[in-house]
Amino acid sequence: MDNVVLVAITKHGVQLIRELKEKMPTADVYYMRKFAYGDEEEKGFTLFDGSIRLLLPDMFAKYDGIVSVISLGAMVRMIGPIMKNKKVDPAVVCVDDRGQFAISVLSGHVGGANDLTNLVAEKLGALPVITTASDVQKTIPVDIFGRDFGWTIEDDAHIVTASASVVNEEPLVVVQEAGERNWWKHERAIPAHIQVVDSCEEALKREFKAALVITDRIIPEHLATGPLSKNWVIYRPKTIHLGIGCNRGTSAEEIEEVIVSTLAEQQLSLQSVKGISTIELKKDEEGLLEVCKKYGWEFTWYAPDQLNAVLIENPSETVFKFTGAYGVSEPAAKLSASTDTLLLEKKKNGNVTISIARKTFDGREPKWQQDKSISSEQDPAMSN
């Protein structure tokens, strides 16, 4: 977390945050003017008079994290009236005046306060104090499950219930149909009350109080209205790779319509798309760039020889004549997903050709990956 402010209102607190600033160089610093050292303007520190309470509303809006050398009780009273919810409130950490403890106060998971607390404690040699049950018990943090992989939550209506099932050791089923498999981060084994299955259909054969469903498919109606949905949380891993070929000048609107309709036909979630890949000739195609920018997708392109190194289902002499590659959408999708198989072979729709591949995280390398000369180029502006 880079967008952090360090705040102090006491003499010793100022000493602490000045020390902390040296170890967190990107953080901003605020403290009371009466404790000025004289070098604040040079260092870019902000001095203030009066109560810090008056500055906190602006800090809540401006910063992702607030580290304060202020007593816990005082901080809670001051931030109480300006708190909204954990999705928008910044991480708040309190440190005592002697730097003995760093306490996670607000937005522990979603806002990152627990991680910030650990960082501050490490920098100061303090003891981190974290009271979030899933962290203390070293189990699944339901509200940020898979976030480090880029998973997003589609249905969060039952987060509280599911979280309670995790920490209270009630029967919980984790349905993993797609996505990274190394999500268990703790040294101890997965507790017995957490069952991991490969499909929603398999989950229905188990006893459960709540369900965590990791899938890139659109959930069928009979499951979306059935017992599994009573207390579920749906996570969307970024597993779907779209290989796209198009005529020069094809509009973003046409490309987007083909993508959305094709994914719907294939019963795949738009939220699980990782990115678009294509041939190097299309690296400046405005329609493709616009779609990627709109959805925050990665945009990757490959040279013809890279595409030709991949075995594809529908090679075309015509495509080769104009591009130097025997296919665009099929090999591009396979390359970006690191797979030998396609969920959808190339499909022509107007000015757009689309293929779909899924990254499986099964540890198996595709045949073409043995050729170390194959690499991709990616527009960093299009990366998540």
C-alpha positions in Angstrom: 0.0 0.0 0.0 1.6 3.2 -1.2 -1.1 5.9 -0.5 -0.6 6.1 3.2 -0.5 9.0 5.7 1.4 9.0 9.0 -0.2 11.2 11.7 0.9 12.2 15.2 -0.3 14.6 17.9 2.4 14.1 20.6 6.1 14.7 21.0 7.0 11.1 21.1 4.5 10.3 18.4 6.2 12.8 16.1 9.6 11.0 16.7 8.0 7.7 15.8 6.4 8.8 12.5 9.6 10.6 11.5 11.4 7.3 12.0 8.7 5.4 10.2 8.8 7.8 7.3 12.4 6.8 6.6 11.3 3.2 6.2 8.1 4.1 4.3 9.4 6.8 2.0 6.2 7.1 -0.1 4.0 8.0 2.9 2.8 11.5 3.7 3.4 13.0 7.1 1.2 15.2 9.3 1.9 16.4 12.9 1.2 19.3 15.2 3.1 22.5 14.5 4.2 22.9 18.1 6.5 19.8 17.7 8.1 21.1 14.5 11.8 20.3 13.9 12.3 23.1 11.4 12.9 20.9 8.4 9.3 20.1 7.6 9.0 22.3 4.4 12.2 20.8 3.1 10.9 17.3 3.7 7.4 18.0 2.5 5.7 17.3 5.8 2.4 19.0 6.8 2.1 20.8 10.1 -1.3 21.6 11.6 -2.8 23.4 14.6 -5.9 22.5 16.5 -7.6 19.1 16.5 -6.7 16.3 14.1 -10.4 15.5 14.1 -10.9 18.3 11.6 -8.4 16.8 9.1 -9.7 13.2 9.3 -12.6 13.6 6.8 -10.2 14.7 4.1 -7.7 12.0 5.0 -10.5 9.4 4.7 -11.2 10.6 1.1 -7.6 11.1 0.1 -5.7 8.1 1.5 -5.9 4.3 1.3 -4.3 4.0 4.7 -3.9 6.1 7.9 -1.3 5.2 10.5 -1.8 7.3 13.6 0.1 7.6 16.9 -3.1 8.3 18.7 -4.8 6.2 21.5 -7.2 3.6 20.2 -10.2 5.0 22.1 -9.6 8.5 20.8 -9.2 7.4 17.3 -12.4 5.3 17.4 -14.4 8.2 18.7 -13.1 10.5 16.0 -13.6 8.2 13.0 -17.0 6.9 14.1 -19.0 9.7 12.5 -17.2 9.5 9.2 -17.1 5.8 8.6 -19.2 4.5 5.7 -18.5 0.8 5.0 -15.5 -1.6 4.6 -15.6 -1.3 0.8 -14.7 2.4 0.8 -13.2 3.2 4.3 -9.4 3.4 4.4 -7.3 1.1 6.5 -6.7 2.6 9.9 -3.9 1.6 12.2 -3.1 2.9 15.7 0.3 2.9 17.3 1.0 3.6 20.9 3.2 6.5 22.0 6.2 4.2 22.7 5.9 2.2 19.5 5.2 -1.1 21.4 2.0 -2.0 19.5 0.6 -1.6 16.1 -3.2 -2.2 16.1 -5.5 -2.9 13.2 -8.5 -0.7 13.8 -10.6 -0.4 10.6 -10.9 -2.2 7.2 -8.7 -5.1 8.3 -9.3 -7.3 5.2 -10.9 -5.4 2.3 -9.1 -2.2 3.1 -5.8 -3.8 3.9 -5.4 -2.6 7.5 -4.1 -6.0 8.7 -1.4 -6.1 6.1 -0.5 -2.4 6.9 -0.4 -3.3 10.6 2.1 -6.0 10.0 4.2 -3.7 7.9 4.2 -0.9 10.4 5.0 -3.4 13.2 7.9 -4.8 11.2 9.3 -1.3 10.5 9.0 -0.2 14.2 9.9 -3.4 15.9 6.4 -3.4 17.4 3.9 -6.2 18.2 1.1 -6.4 15.6 -2.3 -6.6 17.2 -4.9 -8.1 14.8 -8.3 -9.3 16.0 -9.9 -10.5 12.8 -11.0 -14.1 13.5 -9.9 -15.6 10.2 -6.4 -14.2 10.6 -6.1 -15.3 14.2 -7.4 -18.8 13.4 -5.3 -19.0 10.2 -8.2 -19.9 7.9 -10.0 -18.6 4.8 -10.6 -14.8 4.8 -13.9 -14.9 2.9 -14.1 -11.2 2.0 -10.7 -11.2 0.3 -10.4 -14.9 -0.7 -8.3 -15.1 -3.8 -7.8 -11.3 -4.1 -4.0 -11.8 -4.5 -4.7 -13.9 -7.6 -7.1 -11.2 -9.0 -10.3 -13.1 -8.2 -13.3 -10.8 -7.8 -16.5 -11.4 -5.9 -19.7 -11.5 -8.0 -22.2 -12.3 -5.2 -21.3 -11.0 -1.8 -24.8 -11.0 -0.2 -23.8 -13.9 2.2 -20.3 -12.9 3.1 -21.1 -12.5 6.8 -22.9 -15.9 7.0 -20.1 -17.6 5.1 -17.4 -16.0 7.3 -19.2 -17.1 10.4 -19.3 -20.7 9.1 -15.5 -20.5 8.5 -14.5 -19.2 11.9 -17.2 -21.1 13.9 -16.1 -24.4 12.2 -19.5 -25.1 10.7 -19.7 -27.3 7.6 -18.4 -25.3 4.6 -17.9 -26.4 1.0 -15.4 -24.8 -1.3 -16.4 -25.4 -4.9 -13.4 -25.0 -7.2 -14.3 -25.3 -10.9 -11.6 -22.9 -12.1 -8.7 -20.7 -10.9 -5.5 -21.0 -9.0 -5.3 -24.0 -6.7 -2.7 -22.8 -4.1 -5.1 -20.6 -2.2 -4.5 -22.3 1.2 -1.7 -20.1 2.7 -1.2 -21.7 6.1 1.2 -24.4 7.4 -1.6 -26.4 9.0 -3.9 -28.7 7.0 -7.3 -27.5 5.8 -9.7 -28.0 8.7 -12.0 -31.0 8.5 -15.1 -28.8 8.4 -14.0 -27.3 5.1 -14.6 -29.6 2.1 -13.2 -28.9 -1.3 -15.0 -30.3 -4.4 -14.6 -29.8 -8.1 -18.2 -28.9 -9.1 -21.4 -27.4 -7.9 -23.1 -30.7 -8.6 -20.7 -32.5 -6.3 -21.2 -30.0 -3.6 -24.9 -30.8 -3.5 -24.0 -34.3 -2.3 -22.2 -32.9 0.8 -23.4 -31.4 4.0 -22.8 -27.6 4.2 -23.9 -24.5 6.0 -22.3 -22.2 3.4 -20.5 -22.4 0.1 -17.6 -20.6 -1.5 -17.9 -21.1 -5.3 -14.9 -20.4 -7.5 -16.0 -20.6 -11.1 -15.7 -18.9 -14.5 -19.0 -20.3 -15.8 -22.4 -18.7 -15.7 -24.3 -20.6 -12.9 -27.3 -22.5 -14.3 -30.7 -21.4 -13.1 -31.4 -24.7 -11.2 -28.2 -24.1 -9.2 -28.7 -20.4 -8.8 -32.1 -20.9 -7.1 -31.2 -24.1 -5.3 -29.9 -25.0 -1.9 -26.3 -24.1 -2.8 -27.3 -20.5 -3.3 -28.7 -20.1 0.2 -25.5 -19.0 1.8 -22.9 -18.8 -1.1 -20.3 -16.4 -2.1 -19.3 -16.5 -5.8 -15.7 -15.8 -6.9 -14.6 -15.1 -10.4 -11.0 -16.1 -11.2 -9.3 -14.6 -14.2 -9.1 -17.7 -16.3 -10.7 -16.9 -19.7 -8.4 -15.8 -22.5 -9.9 -14.4 -25.7 -8.0 -14.8 -29.0 -9.3 -12.1 -31.4 -8.8 -11.4 -35.0 -10.6 -8.6 -36.8 -10.6 -6.5 -39.9 -8.8 -3.2 -39.8 -11.0 -0.4 -38.4 -13.5 -2.7 -36.7 -15.3 -0.7 -34.0 -15.0 -1.3 -30.3 -18.8 -1.7 -30.2 -18.8 -4.6 -32.7 -15.9 -6.3 -31.0 -17.5 -6.0 -27.6 -20.8 -7.2 -28.8 -19.2 -10.4 -30.3 -17.3 -11.0 -27.0 -20.3 -10.5 -24.8 -22.7 -12.6 -26.9 -20.1 -15.4 -27.5 -19.3 -15.7 -23.8 -23.1 -15.9 -23.0 -23.5 -18.6 -25.6 -20.6 -20.5 -24.0 -22.0 -19.9 -20.5 -18.8 -18.2 -19.4 -18.6 -15.2 -17.2 -17.4 -11.8 -18.5 -15.9 -11.2 -15.1 -13.5 -14.1 -15.5 -11.9 -12.7 -18.7 -8.2 -12.2 -18.2 -7.5 -10.4 -21.5 -7.4 -10.3 -25.3 -4.6 -11.6 -27.4 -4.0 -11.2 -31.1 -1.3 -10.9 -33.8 1.4 -8.2 -33.7 -0.2 -6.6 -36.8 -3.1 -5.6 -34.6 -1.2 -4.2 -31.6 -2.5 -0.7 -32.5 -6.0 -1.7 -33.4 -8.2 1.0 -31.8 -11.2 -1.2 -31.3 -9.3 -3.8 -29.4 -7.5 -1.2 -27.3 -10.8 0.5 -26.4 -12.4 -2.7 -25.3 -9.4 -3.7 -23.1 -9.3 -0.3 -21.6 -13.0 -0.4 -20.8 -12.8 -3.7 -18.9 -9.3 -3.4 -17.6 -8.1 -6.4 -19.5 -4.6 -7.3 -20.5 -3.8 -6.8 -24.2 -1.2 -9.2 -25.6 0.1 -9.7 -29.1 2.3 -12.3 -30.8 4.6 -12.3 -33.9 3.5 -14.6 -36.8 6.3 -17.1 -36.1 5.1 -17.4 -32.5 1.6 -18.1 -33.6 2.8 -20.7 -36.2 4.6 -22.6 -33.5 1.3 -23.6 -32.0 -0.7 -26.5 -33.3 -4.2 -25.2 -34.2 -7.5 -26.8 -35.2 -8.3 -24.6 -38.3 -5.2 -23.4 -40.1 -5.9 -21.1 -43.1 -3.8 -20.4 -46.2 -5.8 -17.2 -46.7 -4.9 -15.9 -43.3 -1.2 -16.8 -43.9 -1.2 -14.9 -47.2 -2.2 -11.7 -45.5 -0.6 -12.0 -42.0 2.2 -14.6 -42.2 0.4 -16.7 -39.7 -1.9 -19.7 -40.3 -4.2 -18.5 -37.6 -4.7 -15.6 -35.2 -7.5 -16.2 -32.7 -6.8 -19.9 -32.0 -3.0 -19.8 -31.4 -3.2 -16.5 -29.6 -5.8 -17.8 -27.2 -3.7 -20.9 -26.6 -0.5 -19.0 -26.1 -2.0 -16.5 -23.6 -3.7 -19.3 -21.6 -0.7 -21.6 -21.7 -2.8 -24.5 -23.0 -3.0 -26.9 -25.9 -6.8 -26.9 -25.9 -9.6 -24.5 -26.7 -13.0 -24.0 -25.1 -14.2 -22.5 -28.4 -12.5 -23.0 -31.8 -12.4 -19.9 -34.0 -15.8 -18.4 -34.7 -16.4 -15.8 -37.4 -18.9 -13.1 -36.6 -19.1 -10.1 -38.9 -15.6 -8.4 -38.9 -14.5 -10.4 -35.8 -13.0 -13.8 -35.3 -13.0 -15.1 -31.7 -11.5 -18.2 -30.0 -11.6 -18.9 -26.2 -9.2 -20.8 -24.0 -9.1 -21.4 -20.3 -6.0 -21.4 -18.1 -6.2 -24.5 -16.0 -3.4 -24.2 -13.3 -3.0 -28.0 -13.4 0.8 -27.8 -13.6 1.0 -29.3 -17.1 3.0 -27.4 -19.7 1.6 -27.3 -23.3 3.9 -28.7 -26.0 4.7 -25.4 -27.6 6.0 -24.0 -24.2 9.0 -26.2 -24.5 10.2 -23.8 -27.2 11.7 -21.0 -25.1 11.8 -18.7 -28.1 8.1 -18.1 -27.8 7.3 -15.0 -25.8 4.7 -12.3 -25.9 4.5 -8.6 -25.9 1.9 -6.8 -23.8 0.7 -3.3 -23.5 1.3 -2.4 -19.8 -1.5 0.2 -19.9 -3.9 -2.6 -20.6 -2.8 -4.8 -17.7 -4.9 -5.3 -14.5 
